[in-house]
Amino acid sequence: MLGRRRKLQLVTERMVLRPPQHSDFPHWSTLRRESAGFLQPWEPNWAGDHLSRKAFTNRVYWAQRSIASGSAMPLLLTRASDGVLLGAITLDNIRRGPAQAGTLGYWVGADHARQGYMREAIEALTHHAFSALDLSRIEAACLPENAASRGVLEKSGFKYEGVAQSYLQINGRWRNHVLYANLRLDRRGKTTVG
């Protein structure tokens, strides 16, 4: 829920999704460092200072500006029972006017993968985007061979739409991505991907 005096926070059955704070740095950098081998095959190359306090401080300020301007919603996933940082999800590139759309990106720490956390986060943020932000379309993209990411998107109501050639630089080279979308008023039938 987002109010004038309340901070942005989405609460799910097992998690609290909230913007990053400066005090999250040690937990964020440890989780990213310990999960590097799990994450890096699917992400753009990490800058040399990716895990530095300065880079994280810049992320916190970017998150604050993005939320205030309505251009993005970068959120950390924390477990409700103990506050442990699990990963992050961002609704980015929010477009208003005739598009009413945004782009979803996410990651989860290696030790927390395949436990349903990301599905829970995607469904909560998608619901918020449709109901509170009045968006009509949420887009997501992943590498064709990323079966886990494709699976979580499909289980979260996203449907395959096609392939974007040379969509992003991943691990130092331009890579094709499969495109998915979730529509607020989806009248499409189930799609299958070969």
VOGU-3710 file (C-alpha; in Angstrom, 3 decimals, decimal comma):
1> mlgrrrklql> 0,000/0,000/0,000  1,226/3,471/-0,784  -0,008/6,485/1,092  1,193/10,043/1,413  2,822/9,448/4,770  3,285/5,701/4,542  6,259/4,086/2,913  5,751/1,724/0,001  5,419/-1,840/1,264  3,740/-4,922/-0,170
11> vtermvlrpp> 2,970/-7,731/2,256  2,511/-11,315/1,054  1,885/-14,538/2,944  5,608/-15,018/3,724  7,323/-11,768/2,768  7,502/-8,018/2,975  8,501/-6,295/-0,281  9,958/-2,857/0,359  12,408/-0,330/-1,099  16,085/-0,768/-0,225
21> qhsdfphwst> 17,502/1,174/2,720  21,116/2,089/3,441  21,135/-0,402/6,342  20,477/-3,264/3,878  23,958/-2,992/2,385  25,743/-5,736/4,376  22,941/-8,251/3,799  22,539/-7,313/0,115  26,267/-7,482/-0,663  26,683/-10,788/1,200
31> lrresagflq> 23,704/-12,367/-0,571  24,873/-11,160/-3,993  28,473/-12,280/-3,327  27,441/-15,724/-2,059  25,039/-16,143/-5,005  27,373/-14,806/-7,709  27,828/-18,151/-9,483  24,063/-18,688/-9,465  23,172/-15,178/-10,708  25,895/-14,092/-13,124
41> pwepnwagdh> 25,008/-16,438/-16,033  21,620/-14,633/-16,283  22,639/-11,016/-15,641  24,602/-8,245/-17,367  28,269/-8,160/-16,347  28,743/-6,781/-12,860  30,741/-3,553/-12,701  33,998/-3,706/-10,760  32,375/-1,883/-7,845  29,063/-3,805/-8,032
51> lsrkaftnrv> 29,262/-4,997/-4,414  30,652/-1,750/-2,961  28,884/0,410/-0,412  29,036/3,366/-2,822  27,281/1,404/-5,586  24,607/0,260/-3,131  24,139/3,831/-1,860  23,549/4,888/-5,470  20,951/2,103/-5,788  19,120/3,352/-2,705
61> ywaqrsiasg> 19,022/6,915/-4,043  17,927/5,694/-7,493  15,134/3,661/-5,851  13,928/6,702/-3,894  13,902/8,925/-6,985  12,259/6,266/-9,153  9,466/5,599/-6,685  8,875/9,324/-6,139  8,694/9,993/-9,887  6,590/6,899/-10,613
71> sampllltra> 9,100/5,550/-13,149  10,014/2,358/-11,258  9,380/0,330/-8,107  12,610/-1,355/-6,945  11,817/-3,601/-3,970  13,757/-6,010/-1,787  12,196/-9,317/-0,774  12,473/-9,902/2,976  11,105/-12,899/4,846  8,337/-11,745/7,188
81> sdgvllgait> 9,217/-14,171/9,982  12,815/-13,039/10,495  13,603/-10,172/8,076  16,143/-12,209/6,084  16,879/-10,707/2,654  15,860/-13,177/-0,078  16,293/-11,223/-3,323  14,805/-8,296/-5,215  12,138/-7,441/-7,759  11,737/-4,278/-9,805
91> ldnirrgpaq> 8,898/-2,941/-11,877  10,889/-0,634/-14,157  10,338/1,484/-17,231  6,804/2,358/-16,124  5,101/3,993/-19,086  1,921/6,026/-18,742  -0,488/7,377/-21,320  -1,667/4,960/-23,973  0,829/2,237/-22,919  0,109/1,913/-19,163
101> agtlgywvga> 2,875/-0,701/-18,981  5,995/-1,661/-17,083  8,854/-4,145/-17,254  9,560/-6,717/-14,561  13,022/-7,816/-13,441  13,982/-9,983/-10,465  16,593/-12,129/-8,769  16,673/-14,432/-5,755  19,615/-15,628/-3,689  20,856/-19,134/-4,458
111> dharqgymre> 19,858/-20,516/-1,037  16,294/-19,206/-1,446  15,633/-20,394/-5,005  12,891/-22,902/-5,842  10,952/-22,222/-2,639  8,139/-20,200/-4,237  9,331/-16,811/-3,003  9,704/-15,287/-6,453  6,308/-16,480/-7,616  4,775/-14,915/-4,509
121> aiealthhaf> 6,646/-11,653/-5,178  5,747/-11,542/-8,892  2,077/-12,134/-8,149  2,016/-9,452/-5,421  3,772/-6,828/-7,545  1,662/-7,646/-10,608  -1,527/-7,301/-8,557  -0,285/-3,971/-7,165  0,625/-2,753/-10,659  -2,824/-3,591/-12,018
131> saldlsriea> -4,919/-2,452/-9,049  -3,022/0,437/-7,430  -0,971/1,755/-10,371  -3,664/1,143/-13,007  -1,207/-0,476/-15,412  -2,583/-2,624/-18,209  0,483/-4,661/-19,190  3,522/-6,072/-17,373  6,353/-7,348/-19,539  9,266/-9,638/-18,676
141> aclpenaasr> 12,117/-11,214/-20,611  14,607/-13,968/-19,888  17,152/-16,124/-21,657  15,551/-19,011/-23,576  17,503/-21,608/-21,571  16,543/-20,132/-18,187  13,915/-22,774/-17,424  13,435/-21,606/-13,823  12,651/-18,030/-14,850  10,361/-19,129/-17,659
151> gvleksgfky> 8,562/-21,470/-15,291  7,964/-18,867/-12,594  6,638/-16,395/-15,156  4,251/-18,956/-16,653  3,039/-20,063/-13,198  2,470/-16,385/-12,333  0,110/-15,805/-15,270  2,570/-14,472/-17,850  2,215/-15,727/-21,405  4,912/-16,245/-24,004
161> egvaqsylqi> 4,846/-13,636/-26,769  7,966/-14,228/-28,839  11,703/-13,717/-29,105  13,628/-10,441/-29,066  16,897/-10,686/-30,976  20,012/-9,303/-29,235  17,805/-7,968/-26,428  20,410/-7,493/-23,663  24,100/-7,984/-23,061  24,359/-10,919/-20,675
171> ngrwrnhvly> 27,694/-12,094/-19,381  29,430/-9,856/-21,925  27,580/-10,721/-25,137  24,332/-9,789/-26,857  21,717/-12,435/-26,211  18,254/-13,220/-27,550  15,511/-13,252/-24,918  12,069/-14,814/-24,791  9,362/-12,256/-24,089  6,426/-12,706/-21,727
181> anlrldrrgk> 3,555/-10,450/-20,722  0,730/-10,407/-18,212  -2,310/-8,341/-19,159  -4,797/-6,908/-16,670  -7,685/-7,877/-18,935  -6,213/-10,948/-20,620  -8,546/-12,586/-23,111  -5,836/-14,675/-24,733  -5,997/-18,443/-24,521  -3,193/-20,549/-23,095
191> ttvg> -0,092/-20,397/-25,256  2,488/-23,111/-25,560  6,145/-22,783/-26,306  8,106/-25,478/-28,093
//
